[in-house]
Amino acid sequence: MANHATDGTQAEQPAELPLDQLGLLGAVARMLKDQNNGTIQPHVNAPLERLSEAFESGQTHLAIRVGDELIGTYKVNTTNPRFVVDDEKVFDAYAEAHDGIEVIIRRRASWEAGVLKYAKRDEETGTIIDSRTGEVIHGLRYEPGGQPTGTVTWTWAEKDAGRIRLLKAVQRGDLNYLLRARPELTSGPQPAAETA
């Protein structure tokens, strides 16, 4: 709780919003951010951290609705599985033995990309091999995918229809309960801004 400097009392902090309500605020902020980017951006980003945390419990996306109408969806972006160089010296030796070293004594980027492209992990032994030759590739490590990248993708429902639904809901006052404490989000587009 924050202390007021003038009287030494503590002000009550607002209760933390549920993730779906935080996401709805984020959708409103996205709709408005082109007009007021400086004050709106924190609201656009607000659901990202919480949704990334919810990912740890298995939640991969968050559908945002006003009533029964789908506005859009947040989706947690994840890493793809890949092979990366784990031991530079060992992989350099492997590169040298397989004509992967340039005259300036470094691995050729095109050679490395080719090796990584055809690298395969033996499920039984965990050994990384070249799928073209079956030869063990030394100096690589396998990193499984599926971990959150720290970013989340937002998609409006049905191209722009979700944005229009949300605009109408804001204009009707359906979200006043949520926006009342956030005046920076209430100076949005007027009815003339509506399209299709």
Order of alpha helices (4+ residues) and beta strands (2+ residues): beta-beta-alpha-alpha-beta-beta-beta-alpha-alpha-beta-beta-beta-beta-alpha-alpha
